[in-house]
Every structure is written in structure tokens, then in C-alpha cells.
Amino acid sequence: MVSVEKRIWIARDYSKCSGCRRCEIACSLFHEGRIWPEASRIRVFMLIPGVEVPHLCVQCEDYPCVEACSVKALSVNQKTGAVIVDKEKCTGCGLCINACPGKIPHIHPTENYALICDLCGGNPQCVKVCQEGGWKALTIVEREEDYSYKVYARTVEEITKDLTVKLYGEKGEELI
């Protein structure tokens, strides 16, 4: 029997995020060879004290960022389903950011190319350290073919608003 690789997805439980930022550290170590959260493909935002939001690509099934790239610097890894950025082709124009419903991609802090989660080639380091730490805010799940992941592509502000209400009830609306 031939083993078929399944595409994965990183599920997020925002209410479990401690804000430790180990995910940013692991990502930057993997991709940049040093601790450099600004160059991480996952970023943790705290718009309201105590409400931490890990923000990363959801690999939308229609990949609007890939479609928006006028220089064809973005592609989809057929094995993992992750968006791959060709640093040599990318001009840092930001069209992918504008096309993303969650405004998730960002430009590398010193080089002019987009940073988008590539699932670390199928072994996401952010999930690994989150699981090791016991928070389990990030978990790997098998990607389902007939499911819309694009619904998770939301801005940090939208996620923070919903999480604040979840954590603090209706009084949380006043914090936003």
C-alpha cells in the first residue's frame, strides 16, 4: 500500500495562548537561524493587556495571496498546502497582504520580501514548542478537503474583539 501524505493545518485555540512568544522564537530560529521575532512567520499580538493572539497564515483554499501576486513569487506547496515565497522574485509590493482577508503576510524587516507561514515544510516549529510548553494553543490537524479554512483568516483586531468578549463577557466590549 502506498502512503499518501495528508495536508496539515494549524488549529488555533486563542484562549489558551499564554503570550510566551516561544512560537515566534522557534519560527525565527528555524527560518532565520537566530532569535528574531520580527522576522517570524507567526506573530503574537497583544492589543489588550492579557489577550494574546497568535497570528499566522490559514492556507485559504482559494489562496487569494497567491492569486494577487503580480510577479508570481508565491506558490502552493502541493505536499503541505502551504504558501511558498520565492525571495528572489518577490518585490515586497504588498499585494498579497492586501488580498489576504486576515492581513496576515508581512514584509521581512530587512529584506524586501513577504513572510508567510510555510508550515516549516510539514513540521511546524511553532506547534512543537507550544505543545512542549503545555499550552496547546496551536495544534496540527489533518486538513479536510471539503472545509473552508478561509473563515479563520481574520484580522488581529477581529480576533481580539471576539476573544475579549469570550474571556470577559459583555464587559469585554468596553475594553475594545
Steps between C-alpha positions, in 0.01 A plus 500: 500500500632845406510756780326822404617813678213699646497876499508651844357810657588687819192525719494787748337527841564865576370470856791267583776733379717611791683766302836329561598563137698175480326446165659816360840395634477147357384631163775758472765249608377255236479754216758764591750301707464736795243633744332777304125526570461784249596255224277220629225363278272489806449810711337535839303820551374649825260783418338473843706404808456131573352417160771336288432405138732277294452613139610284207393391152193277483576369149165608352373245252488764222835661597414867428857605580639270231245623248581865581875469445576677173855361476408137579724494807244299698410138441334215688700203622297207369617271781416725797258754353712785636575821314862520387671835437774521240723765659676565172177585315313682778512880471339572838215685330243392759234377260489171690437685827214697349347185349516304826171519691697489826778738390739232621808520272755766586825622349835374631654765729825538303441331165226589256287185484179372654498274804227237502480178703633209294416239767876444541485246220239292684648515852380834646745607768246737660267209572786289634602757764139583589430133563827453692409795721163345576288791378357322196383825345638370168443145381549316173189352346448318174361738242152406378429538129142621527555762768547876466806613691462853368248571780800503737683764298408794718682812610662524841242761595208269414651206687584717802146636518344153497754359746455793740124443510559126549742561788328794670138472389301801387720726715780409262333715232599805706869407477502515124 
